[in-house]
């Protein structure tokens, strides 16, 4: 494991605990400003750094997508960045329409250019904010997010009953595995049943399902 991934793993463990115990931290002005400035700065080199990485960046995402069992037709990719997860999902679910959103304009510009250069047509890249989405309730069969902060109340709101939520990180697998019980409680408190957490290489995927209140 590279020193960079070791640092990420060490930092992720306490961040997971903070996010679970104090989710409002991710809505603070300081955190939101950082999430606006930092992605914009790395947008032009983001794809190159992924391709040059010696780590298997997309292993957890690839595996997580194989665990989706509800044959989604409407998919939302939150904090899409340059569209990495959206393009993967489009290949796995060619019959689905994927809305891929990010609040950073520079990222969306790059993702749209990549779409024009590809043969993939079932993605719509849009500027939107995961904190307060411009979507109605219960619009999606699957909500996906990769290497991004999670605003669980919005995830649950836009998911249809029994819809699936796939959270993926390309690092920090052990940190998530060690926090499995806390993550399960946090998701359940917010209306998501944890189905699976699995480490893949350095990464991890977390799969959950929106609880169907009509059946409870």
GUTIDREN-100208 format. One record per residue: residue in one letter; x, y, z of N, C-alpha, C, O in turn. Coordinates in steps of 0.05 Angstrom, whole numbers, plus 5000, padded with zeros to 4 digits. Layout:
% residues N
aXYZXYZXYZXYZ...
***
This chain:
% residues 216
x501749765000500050005000501850255000503750265015x501150454983502750694982502450865007500450825022x504351045011504151215034501651395033500451455054x500851475008498451635005496051495015494351605029x495751235008493351085016493451025046491351015059x495850985057496050945086495051195101493651175121x495851435091494951685104491951715102490651795121x490851655078487951675074486451485093484451565105x487451245097486251055114486351145143484351125157x488651255152488851355179487051585184485851605206x486651755164484951995167482051915166480352045179x481351705151478551645146477151535171474851595176x478551385187477351265211476051475229473651445235x477551675238476251885255474152045240472152125252x474452075214472452225199469852075197467652195199x469951805195467551645196466051685222463651715223x467551675244466351715270465051985273462852015284x466452195263465352465265462752485248460752595257x462852365224460452385206458052235218455852335215x458552015232456351855244455251995268452852015272x457052095285456152215310455252505307453552605322x456452645287455852935284455452995254457053135242x453252885242452852915213452553205204453053275181x451753385223451353665215454053805209454154015197x456253675217458953785211459253815181460554005172x458153635166458553645137456753855124457053905100x455053985140453554205130454554475140453454685134x456754465154457954715165459054875142459754775121x459255145146460255325126463155255118463855265095x464755185138467555115133467854875115469354875095x466254665122466454415106465354455078466654365059x463154595075461954635049463754815031463954775007x465155005044466955175028469355005018470255034996x470354825036472554655028471754475005473254424986x469254375005468254194984467754344958467554224937x467654604960467354764935470054834923470454824899x471954914940474555004931476354774923477554784901x476554564939478454344934477754194908479654164892x475354104903474753974877475354144853476254034832x474754394855475354574832478254584825479054594802x479954574846482854594842483954334829485854354814x482854104836483953854826482553754801483253544790x480453894791478753794769480353734744479853534731x482353904737483853864712485753624713486453524692x486653544736488553324739487353074751488752874755x484853084758483552864773483652604757484552394768x482852604732482852354716485652244712486052004713x487552424708490252334703491352204728492751994726x490852314751491852194776490551914781491851734791x488051884773486751624776488151424758488751204767x488651494733489751314714492651244721493651024714x494051434734496851384741497251234767499451144774x495051214782495251084808495950794805494850654788x497650694822498350414822496350244837496350004836x494450374851492350234865490050174846489750314826x488549964852486249894836483950074845482350004862x483850304833482050524841479150444840477550514858x478450284820475550234815474649964824472349884818x476249804837475549524844473049514862471249354856x472849684882470549684900468049774885465849664890x468349964868466050054852465049834834462649784832x466849714820466049494802464649274816462549174807x465649194839464448974855461749064866459848914866x461649304876459149404887456849414867454649354873x457549494843455449504822454349234815452049204807x455949024818454948754813452948664834451548464830x452848794857451048724879448348854877446548804893x447949024857445349164853443448964841443848864819x441248914855439448694847436648794839434948624832x436149054839433449144833433049244805431049374799x434949194787434749274758433849564756431749614745x435449754766434650034766434250154739435850104720x432150314736431750464711432350764715432950904695x432350854740432951134746435151144767434651054790x437451244760439751244778440751524782440851684763x441551584807442751844813445551794823445951644842x447551924810450351924819450952184832451152394819x451252184858451752424874454752494874456452314876x455352754873458152844874459752704853461852584859x458852704828459952544806462752614799464252454787x463652864805466352944797466552944767464953074753x468552804756468852784727467352554715467952464693x465552434731463752234720464651944721463551774708x466751894737467951624738465851414744465551214729x464351444766462351254774459951244755458851034750x459251474745456951484726457451324701455751184692x459851354690460551204666460550894671459750744654x461550824695461550534702458650434704458050224694x456950594718454150504721452650494694451050314690x453350674676452050674650452750424634451050324619x455150324638455950074624454449834636453649654621x454149834662452949604676449849604672448649394669x448649844670445749874668445150034643444250264646x445449924619445050084595442150164590441650354575x440250034604437450104601436550324620434350434617x438350394638437650604658438350874648440050914631x436951084659437751354655439151454681438051424703x441551564677443151644700443351944701444352064682x442552054723442952344729445452364746445552254768x447552494736450052514751450452804758450652974740x450552864784450653144792453053214809454153044823x453853464807456053564823455653864825454653994807x456453984848456054274852458454434841458454674842x460554294831462954434821462754444790462854244777x462454684780462054724751464454614735463954504713x466854644745469154544730469054244726469854144705x468154094746467853804744465753734723466153554707x463453864724461353804705462153864676461453724658x463754074672464654134645466353904634466153834611x468153804651469853584642468153334637468653194617x466353274654464653034651463053044625462652844612x462053284619460453314594462253284569461353174549x464653384571466553344548467153044544467352954522x467552904566468052614564465652464552466052284537x463352554559460952424548460752474518460152284503x461452714509461352764480463452604465463052534442x465552534478467652374465467152074467468551914454x465051994481464451704485461951634469460651804456x461351374469458851284457456651244477454451144470x457051324501455051294522453051534522453951764522x450551464521448451674518446451674541444651844541x446651484559444651474580445451604606444851514628x447051824604447751984627447052274622447452384600x445952414642445552694641447152824663446652774687x449152984656450853124676449553394682448953554665x449253444708447853684717449353814741450653674756x449154074743450154214766447954204788445754304783x448554094810446654074832448254014858450553944857x446954064880448354044906447153814922444753804927x448853624931447853384946446653464972445153304984x447253704982446053785008443153845005441553805023x442353954982439554034977438953994948439154184932x438153754940437853674912435353794899433253824912x435553854874433253954859431653724846431153724822x430953534863429353304854427053264874427253344897x424853154864422653094881423152844897425152704894x421252774914421452544931421152284914419652284894x422552074921422151804910422451794880420751694866x424651914869424951914840426951704830426951644806x428451574848430651404838430451124850429751084874x431250924834431450644843434150594856434350414873x436150744848438850714859440250984862440151144843x441351034885443051274890445851164895446350994911x447751284880450551204880452251444887451751664878x454351394903456251604907459051474912459151274925x461151604902463851494904465751704914465951924903x467251644935469351814946468252094952469452294945x465952114965464752374971463352364998462652145008x462852595010461252605034458352535028457452565006x457052425049454352325045452352495061452752535085x450352595048448152735061445752555060444052565042x445552385081443752155081440752235079439252085067x439952465090437152535089436252585061433952515054x437952695044437252745016437352475001435752434983x439152305007439252034995436651894999435451784980x435751885024433251745031430851885018429051745009x430852145017428552295006428152224977425852184968x430252214961429952184932429751884924429051824901x430351704942430051414936427151334938425651424955x426451154919423851024921423750824943425950724951x421450744953421250534973422650284963422250194941x424350164980425949934974428249984954429549804945x428650244947430850314930433550264944433650244968x435650244928438350174938440150414939440050594923x441950414959444050614962446750484962447250304978x448450564943451150454942453250674947453450864932x454750634968456850824976459550684972459950464981x461350814958463850694950466150884957466051124952x468250764969470850904972473050734961473050494964x474950864949477250714937479450674958481650574951x478950764982480950735004479450705030476950755031x480850625051479550625078477850385083476050395100x478250165069476549925072476449825101474249765111x478749805114478949705141477449895161476149805179x477650155156476350345173473350315173472050325194x472250265149469350225147468549955159466549945173x470149745154469449485165469449495196467749375209x471349635208471449655237469149825249468449795272x467949985232465750155241463050045232461050195232x462849795224460449685212458049705230455849785220x458249655256455949665273454949955276452550005276x456750145278455950425280454650515254452750665255x455750435232454650505206451850395203450050525193x451450145211448850015209446750165226444550205217x447550245250445650395267445050665255442750755256x447050795245446651065233444851045209442951215206x445250855191443550825168440650755176438750865165x440350575195437650495204436150725216433750765211x437550895231436351125243435251315221433351465226x436451315198435651485176434051355155433551465133x433151105160431250975142432550795122431250715102x435150715126436450535108437350285123438550295144x436650055112437549795123440249725110440449705086x442249675127444849595116444649305106443949125121x445449265081445448995070448148875070448448635074x450249035065452948925062455049145063454649365052x457149085077459649235076461849045068462248835081x463349105047465548925039467949085030467749265014x470249015041472849125033473748985007473648745005x474649144988475749044963478449184959478549424953x480649034961483249164959483449374981483049315004x484149614973484349834992481649974997481350135016x479649904980477150044982474949894995475449685008x472549994993470249875006467649964992467550184981x465649794992463049884984461049825007461349625021x459049995009456949975029454349975014453750154999x452749755017450249735003447949735023447949585042x446049915019443749925036441149945020441150004996x438949905034436249915021434350085037434250055062x432950265024431050435037428750265049427650095035x428250305074426150155088423450235077422750475074x421850035070419150085060417250115083416449915096x416450365089414750415113412050285111410750235131x411150235086408550115082408449825092406349715098x410849705094411049425103411749395132411849175143x412249625146413149615174410949715192411249725216
***
